[in-house]
Amino acid sequence: EAIKSLSSDAKKKLIESQEAWLKYRDASLALVTEVNKNTGSTGNFIIEDCRVTLVKKRVSELKYILSGPDAGPAEW
């Protein structure tokens, strides 16, 4: 609903921001994967935990950004 209310310029900036974040996410996960490539199932857990944490943080960021002036303090 919040996205529907954005101006066309704001929607464009949101898309640009999300594209940049996806590159960041992929690069971060590539690093975590490389660092943990020889750690077996423990490494797989660390990689998945990192992926989930990155996505949860991004969701929180977007909720905060799109909630408007009454958002209150950021929680991430």
Secondary structure as GFF3:
##gff-version 3
##sequence-region A 1 76
A	DSSP	three_ten_helix	3	5	.	.	.	ID=ss1
A	DSSP	alpha_helix	8	35	.	.	.	ID=ss2
A	DSSP	alpha_helix	40	66	.	.	.	ID=ss3
A	DSSP	three_ten_helix	68	70	.	.	.	ID=ss4
###
